[in-house]
Amino acid sequence: MNTTTDNTSDNSSRPFGYWLKAVDRLMAQEFATAFAAEGATRRDWRSLNVVDGSAP
């Protein structure tokens, strides 16, 4: 019988999708902050990338 105690935190047992969404939200927040400082939006940035040819 295996009676070892698992000392991992709850964070390590979260599914991968949870972490993807958490990172996505943080990135969106950082982009919004950076764009607000420049008076632009994420849509503006995306449009410029399309015009520039660097977006697929």
C-alpha positions as CSV (number, residue, x, y, z in Angstrom):
1,M,0.0,0.0,0.0
2,N,1.3,3.4,-1.0
3,T,0.7,6.0,1.7
4,T,2.9,8.9,0.6
5,T,1.6,12.4,1.2
6,D,1.4,14.7,-1.8
7,N,2.6,18.1,-0.8
8,T,2.0,19.9,-4.1
9,S,-0.1,23.0,-4.1
10,D,-3.5,23.3,-5.8
11,N,-1.9,25.3,-8.6
12,S,0.0,22.4,-9.9
13,S,-3.1,20.3,-10.3
14,R,-4.9,22.8,-12.5
15,P,-5.5,21.7,-16.1
16,F,-3.3,23.0,-18.9
17,G,-6.2,25.0,-20.4
18,Y,-6.5,26.9,-17.2
19,W,-2.9,28.1,-17.5
20,L,-3.4,29.0,-21.2
21,K,-6.4,31.2,-20.4
22,A,-4.6,32.8,-17.4
23,V,-1.6,33.7,-19.6
24,D,-3.9,35.0,-22.4
25,R,-5.7,37.3,-19.9
26,L,-2.4,38.6,-18.6
27,M,-1.1,39.3,-22.0
28,A,-4.3,41.0,-23.1
29,Q,-4.1,43.2,-20.0
30,E,-0.5,44.1,-20.8
31,F,-1.3,44.9,-24.4
32,A,-4.2,47.1,-23.4
33,T,-2.0,49.0,-21.0
34,A,0.8,49.5,-23.6
35,F,-1.6,50.5,-26.3
36,A,-3.5,52.9,-24.1
37,A,-0.2,54.7,-23.4
38,E,0.2,55.2,-27.2
39,G,-3.5,56.0,-27.8
40,A,-4.0,52.9,-29.9
41,T,-5.9,49.6,-29.6
42,R,-5.0,46.0,-30.2
43,R,-7.1,46.2,-33.4
44,D,-5.0,49.1,-34.6
45,W,-1.8,47.1,-34.0
46,R,-3.2,44.1,-35.8
47,S,-4.2,46.3,-38.8
48,L,-0.8,47.8,-39.0
49,N,0.8,44.3,-39.1
50,V,-1.5,43.3,-41.9
51,V,-0.6,46.4,-43.9
52,D,3.1,45.9,-43.1
53,G,2.9,42.3,-44.3
54,S,4.2,40.7,-41.1
55,A,0.8,39.1,-40.3
56,P,-0.2,35.9,-41.9
